[in-house]
Amino acid sequence: MIQITWLGHATFELRFPSGEVLVTDPWIEGNPAYPKDHKIEKVDAISLSHAHFDHANDVLPLAKKFSPKIVAIFETTSYFEKKGAKNTIGMNKGGTVDLGFVKLTMTDALHSNAIKDGDQLIYAGEAAGYVLTLPDGRRAYFAGDTAIFPGMELIATLYQPELAFLPIGDHFTMDPHQAAHAARMLKVKRVIPMHYGTFPVLTGRPEQLAQKLEKDGIQVWTLKAGEPVQW
């Protein structure tokens, strides 16, 4: 079992049985959905789907405090290296990184990726998702920010994920209608909705996704920010 704590938007704290902690797309400072009473006390690794501020704002503060391994597409890790981050692992789509407590396989995602540095917008490679392979063999799919794309069927065929973290907010990502179809393509048992409600423009809601999946036998697992669950 792993412990999953949603920290708002696309930031999750995943605690593994051996004690290691993986943080996805860290956005703490300025995140209106971040639980104010939650304190991150340990980070062994960070996985980044892309480098937009609402996914990567706190990479450097966490890197400075905890010295975690930082996994992202090559161009993104190169940027953070120049900013002083250590232990970066630049990779690309199709590759797998074994962190010991979890394996991360980088997948495609349909989204942009750039870093705002002062008044400059810096190319940061392509956006990506990840398949997480747990020590017990179970797999989860973290989509990052993405539109629906045909390759989700290949992810289902190759990896058979049981759980998917899917964006549902619309405007910048899939909406609930697209996310429901994505869940069917992925053939998962459960979906954790993310990337919704943080900004007014992100209008998609978990209950809309649940309504669209009610006849498919796929559970929509709506988490409350700061409240850990076991999977």
N, C-alpha and C positions, 0 to 999 in steps of 0.2 A: 504493500500500500504506500502511496505517496500522499502528502498533505498539500492541498492546493488552496492558496489564499489569493483571492482577487483583490487588487489594490486600485481598481478603477481603470477605465479605458482598456489598454492592452497589456497592462502591467500585472504580472502574476508572480507570486513567490511559491516556488515548488520545493518542498522539503522531502528528501529521499530517506528511505529506511536507515541508510548508513550515516545520516546526519547532514549530508551536503545540501546546499541550497542553490537552486538555479533561479535567477530573476529574468523574466522576459521583458523586453522593451520598456526599460525603466523611465517612468515619468512621475516624479514625486513633487518637486517644487513647481507650483502653479497648476497642478492637476486638481480641478475642483471636485473630482470623485475620489481622490485619495483619502482613506480614513485617517483623520488627524491624530488619533490616538495610537496608530500603528507605528512601531519602530522596527526598522530592518536592522537586525543584530548580527547577521552573518550572510555573506555572499561568496560562494565558491566559483560561480560562473554566471555570466550574463550572455543571453542570446538576443541578437538584434535582427528584426525582420527588415528594417530599413532605418534611415537616419533622420527622418523628420522629427521636429522638436518634441512632438507629443508621444514619441517612442524612444527617444535617445537623449532627452534633456539631462538625465542624471547619470549617464554613463561615467563621465569624468569624476563627479563627486564620489560615486560608489567605488570607482577604480582606485581613487586616492585613499579611501578609508579601508578597503578590504583586500585590495590587490587580486581581484578575481581574474579568471580567464575570460576573455571577451571574444565571443564567436560572432562573426558577421561576414558579409561578402567582402572580398579583398579590398576594394576601393574604400569602403567604410572603415575597416580596421586601419588602413594606411593613414587616413585622416586622424583618427584618434591616437595613433602612435606619435604623429607629429605634435599632438597636443599633450604628450607626456604619459599616455596610458601604457602600461606594461602588460605582458602576458596575453597579447592579442593573438587570435587565431583566425587569419584571413582564409576564406575558403570560397567555393563557388558551387553552383547548382549541380546536384548529382553526387557531390562528395559527402562523406560521413566523417565526423569527428567523435572519437571515443573519449569521453571525459572521465571514464572509470565508473561513475555512478549512473550515467545516462549516455546514450549515443544520439547525436544530432545529425540527421540527414537533411541537407538543404534542398528545398523544392522550389519550383517556380512560384511566382505571384504576379498578378497584373496590377501594377501600381508604379508610381514614380518614386524617385529616391534622390534627394539632394539635401545638403546641409547649409543652413543659413549661418554664415559667419560674418558678423558685422553687417555691412551692406552688400556682401557677396553671397551668391548662391553657387555652391560648389557641388559638382557632379560626384555622386557617391556610389556609383555602380547601380545595379538593378535591385529592386525589392525582391524579397524571398519569403518563403515559409520554411517550416521544419517538421520532419517526422521525428518524434522522440521515441526511442526504443528503451524501455525500462529493463532493469536487471532480470525481472521475472518474465520477460518476453513480450509483455503487452506494449502496444504502441498507441500514441496519441499524435494528432496532427494539429500544429499551430499554424494557422493560415497567414498570420500577419494582416496587413491591409491588402485587400485584393478584390477584384471583380471575380465573378464566376468564370472558370475556364475549363476546357475539355480535359486537361491533364489531371483533373481531380479524379477522373475514372481510372487513370493509370496509378495514381497514388493508392486507390482502393485495391487495385489488382496486385501491385507490388508489395504493399505493406499491411493491408488489412487493419487500419487503425480502428480502435473501438470508440475513441473519444476524439471530438474535433472542437477546437477553439475557433469560432467563426465570427468575423465582424458582421454586424447587422445594421449599422447606423444609417446607411444610404449616403448620398452626396459624394463622399470620398471613397466609399467601399460598396460592397453588396448591401442590398436592402433585405428585409425578411423574406420576401418572395424568392429572391435569388439564393439566399442562404439556405432556404428550405430545399431547393433543388440541389444545391451543393451537397447538403447532408445526405440526400438520396444517392447522389453520384458516389459519395465516399463510403456509403453503406455502413455508417457508424451506428453505434447503439445510443450514444449520448452526444449532445452539443452543448457547449458552454458559450453563450453569447458574449460578445465583447465589442468594444469600440462603438458604444451608443450612449446617448444621454449626456455626454460631456460638454458638447456645444449645442446651441439651439438648432443648428442645421442638421444634426444627427437625430433624425426623427424616428428611426426604426426602434421597435421595442420587442423584448422577449416574448410577450404574450401574443404578438402578431406571428412570430415564428412558431410558437407552440400551436397556434390555431392551424397553421398550414401543414404541420407535421403530425397532427393528432391521429390521422388514419394510417400513418406509416410505421408506427411502433418505435419511433425515434424520440427519446426523452430530451426535452429542453431543460437543461440544468442551470437555472438562473441563480447565480451566486450573489451574496450580499458582501459588499466591500468590507474587508477586514475580518470576515468570519471564515475560518478555515474549514475545509471539508476533506474527507478521505476518499481516495480512489485507488 
